[in-house]
Amino acid sequence: MSDISEIFEYSKNKTRVLVLSSIPSVAKLLKKVLDFNRKDFDYFLHDGSSSTHENDFVIFETSDIENAATFHPNIVLITDEITTENLDVLLKNIVSGGVLIYPENFEETAQNSENYFRKLTFGKSEIQNLNGAVTLKTEMGSIPVNSTDENFLRNIEGIKLLSQQFGVMEEEFYEPVIGF
């Protein structure tokens, strides 16, 4: 299944989770966290990889707002490199009662949405880079990570909030993040 209409048809009776991002590591980390915590889900990633096993959750990753809107997501994570231009098309198509997870700089756009859904904002992750050793500053202490991609690292808090929608709490989130 590569056509968005086929993906929507497959997922119409599932909880549709959208990752609106142009950063491939975002969906990869989400997948790693969910796998580590034994959460069942289907997925369609931007790189063409997919897995369908008739699970209740299906994850769709794209950076295309039109495709994102066609997916009619229940839960959405928008990463901070996405522009707010045309975002209202997506916000109109989030299922009522759904969840929108968005960066702080999208506050005005998110609050102006007319649809009823829960709105969760996230700030930039606090990162420390000492001589190439990157750590995340968290309430649980410093967490070492292998990535030096600042675009990806800025969105870790959003990925954590999205993971919580699958029932993965903070302590369970950071263990698979170590070394990612």
Secondary structure, DSSP 4 states (H G I P E B T S, - for coil): --SHHHHHHHHTTSEEEEEE-S-HHHHHHHHHHHHHTT---EEE-TTS-EE-S--SEEEEEES-HHHHHHT--SEEEE-TTS-STTHHHHHTTSPTT-EEEEEGGGHHHHHT--S--EEEEEPPPEEEEETTEEEEEETTEEEEES---HHHHTTHHHHHHHHHTTT--HHHHHHHHTT-
